[in-house]
Every structure is written in structure tokens, then in C-alpha cells.
Amino acid sequence: MAWEIHSDFSSSNIASLRYDDVTSTLEVTFLSGAVYQYYDVPSNIWDGLKNAGSKGTFMHQSVKGYYRYSRV
């Protein structure tokens, strides 16, 4: 795995993001401490999430409900 970390942002719900471009796995750490992995997420979605003004809105519109996930 080659995780790319993105944590230089402020969000009311998300603490940090990581993405593994080898497995196309997106890992989201929420401010509550919960960590979820989303599978088979294309790199363009990762790029969109990194550049989104609101990470939470982007997650709701483009990730949640579209990709398999598990709580880790």
C-alpha cells in the first residue's frame, strides 16, 4: 500500500483522509474517531474530494452510497 494522506483542511465532520492508489481504497477518519474505508474509489473521486470546498458535502454527493465500505 502507498497511502497518500490529506489532512491540511478544516471540516465540521472529517478529521483526515487517506487514499491508496494501488487498491483504490479511500480511508476517512471522522472527528468522532470512527474510521471507514471505501473500496474501488477511482482516483478522480479522490482528487475531487481533496479539492472540494466542503469535504462532507462531497462525501455525501459522490462517495457515500456509491462504493462498498467497512468500518475499521
N, C-alpha and C positions, 0 to 999 in steps of 0.2 A: 504494500500500500504506500501511496505517496500523497499524504494528506496536504491539501492547501488550506491554510487557516485564514479566516476573515473575522476579525473581532474589533476592528477600529471603526465602530459605529455606535450610535445610541438607538435604543429601541425600548418601547414600554413592555415588551414581552420576550424578546430574544436576547440572550447573552452573547452567544458566539455561533459561528458557522464553520464547518469544515467540509471539504469535498475531496473525494478520491477519484481522480480521473481514470485510473486503471479499472476500478469496479463500478464507476458511475454512482457512487454512494454519497449522499448528502447527509451530514450529521448536524443536527440542530440542538443546541443547548439552550433551554429556556431559563428565564430568570428564576423560576421556581426550583431549578436544579434538575428538572426532567430532561433526559436526553433521548432523542428519537433519531433513527436512521431511516432515510428514504432511499429506495433502491431503483436502479436503472434510470437515474435522473440525467438527462442529456446536459452536456457542457453549456449549451446556450441558456438553459434554465439557471444553472449556477451563475453564469455571467450576469443574467438578468437580476438574480437575487442580490448579488454583490452590489450592483449599480442602482438598485431600487431605492427610492427615497424613503419608503416605508417597507421594511423587511416583513412585517406582519401582514400587511395588505398583499404583498407579492406572494407570500406563503399561501394565503387563503385563495388567491386567484389562480395560482399556477402550480402549486405543489400538493397541498392537502386534497385528498380525494382523487388525485391523478396518478400517484405512484404508491407501490407497496411500501409499507413501513413497519417498524417494530420499535418498541421502547427498549432501550439498552441500559 
